Amino acid sequence: MKSNTNNKKMTATVYSSTKCVWCTRVITLLNDNDIETTKIDITKDNLEEMQNACGGKDVYTVPQVIIDDVLIGGFTETERFINKHRNESGYTAESSVAGINNDRDWNVRPI
């Protein structure tokens, strides 16, 4: 998947924990769809970093996925995002947020 008409590869940050099966699955999903992924393991020391990245919300669950600076959510929201846009070209994560929210409120929002 490309994020824009310049063929820029999409990038994702996944906030995770070491024993999280859904975190492993979402990273595999992102990699399988050619989305460059950075994994950040959550500890007590960087929990606040994840919460800030999630729009300042008191988020305590993982995975939390951010694609091209847009908070997507967990595994289900990421899977929906990818399925919705798998065959589209020339979009950015930012421009596609409105389309997902129109389908159902999946807490996808720009950060």
C-alpha positions as CSV (number, residue, x, y, z in Angstrom):
1,M,0.0,0.0,0.0
2,K,1.2,3.5,-0.8
3,S,0.2,6.5,1.2
4,N,0.0,9.1,-1.5
5,T,0.5,9.7,-5.2
6,N,4.2,10.2,-4.7
7,N,4.4,6.5,-3.9
8,K,5.6,7.2,-0.4
9,K,5.5,4.1,1.7
10,M,3.1,4.2,4.6
11,T,4.7,4.1,8.1
12,A,3.2,2.8,11.3
13,T,4.0,3.0,14.9
14,V,2.7,0.1,17.0
15,Y,2.6,0.5,20.8
16,S,2.9,-3.1,22.1
17,S,3.9,-5.3,25.0
18,T,6.1,-8.3,25.0
19,K,3.4,-10.9,25.6
20,C,0.7,-9.4,23.4
21,V,-0.6,-11.9,20.7
22,W,-2.7,-9.2,19.0
23,C,0.3,-6.9,18.9
24,T,2.3,-9.6,17.0
25,R,-0.7,-10.2,14.7
26,V,-1.1,-6.5,13.9
27,I,2.6,-6.1,13.1
28,T,2.4,-9.1,10.8
29,L,-0.7,-7.6,9.1
30,L,1.1,-4.2,8.6
31,N,4.2,-5.9,7.2
32,D,2.2,-8.1,4.9
33,N,0.7,-5.0,3.5
34,D,4.0,-3.3,2.9
35,I,3.6,-0.8,5.7
36,E,6.9,0.1,7.4
37,T,6.5,-0.6,11.1
38,T,8.2,0.6,14.2
39,K,7.3,-1.3,17.4
40,I,7.5,0.4,20.8
41,D,7.2,-1.9,23.8
42,I,5.2,-0.2,26.6
43,T,6.6,-0.1,30.1
44,K,5.7,2.1,33.1
45,D,8.3,4.5,31.9
46,N,6.8,5.2,28.5
47,L,3.1,4.6,29.0
48,E,2.7,8.4,29.0
49,E,4.3,8.5,25.5
50,M,1.7,6.1,24.2
51,Q,-1.1,8.1,25.8
52,N,0.2,11.4,24.2
53,A,0.5,9.7,20.8
54,C,-3.1,8.6,21.2
55,G,-4.3,12.2,21.6
56,G,-3.8,12.5,25.3
57,K,-6.4,9.9,26.2
58,D,-6.0,7.5,29.1
59,V,-5.3,4.6,26.9
60,Y,-4.0,1.4,28.7
61,T,-4.6,-1.3,26.1
62,V,-2.3,-2.5,23.3
63,P,-1.8,-2.7,20.5
64,Q,-2.3,1.0,19.6
65,V,-1.5,1.6,15.9
66,I,-0.7,5.0,14.4
67,I,-0.3,5.1,10.6
68,D,1.1,8.2,8.9
69,D,0.5,10.2,12.1
70,V,-3.2,9.1,12.3
71,L,-4.4,7.1,15.3
72,I,-6.1,4.0,13.9
73,G,-6.7,2.0,17.1
74,G,-6.2,-1.7,17.8
75,F,-6.0,-4.8,15.7
76,T,-9.7,-4.7,14.5
77,E,-9.5,-1.0,13.5
78,T,-6.2,-1.6,11.7
79,E,-7.6,-4.5,9.8
80,R,-10.6,-2.5,8.8
81,F,-8.4,0.4,7.7
82,I,-6.3,-1.9,5.5
83,N,-9.2,-3.8,4.0
84,K,-11.0,-0.5,3.2
85,H,-8.0,0.9,1.5
86,R,-6.1,-2.1,0.1
87,N,-7.1,-1.5,-3.5
88,E,-7.2,2.3,-3.4
89,S,-4.4,4.5,-4.6
90,G,-3.5,8.1,-4.1
91,Y,-4.8,8.5,-0.5
92,T,-3.2,9.4,2.7
93,A,-4.2,8.1,6.1
94,E,-5.3,11.6,7.1
95,S,-7.7,11.8,4.1
96,S,-9.2,8.4,4.7
97,V,-10.2,8.9,8.3
98,A,-13.5,10.5,7.4
99,G,-14.5,7.5,5.3
100,I,-13.9,5.0,8.1
101,N,-15.8,7.1,10.6
102,N,-18.8,7.3,8.2
103,D,-19.0,3.5,8.2
104,R,-19.0,3.3,12.0
105,D,-17.3,5.1,14.8
106,W,-14.1,3.1,15.2
107,N,-12.4,5.8,17.2
108,V,-10.1,6.6,14.2
109,R,-9.0,10.2,14.5
110,P,-6.1,12.4,13.6
111,I,-3.6,13.1,16.4
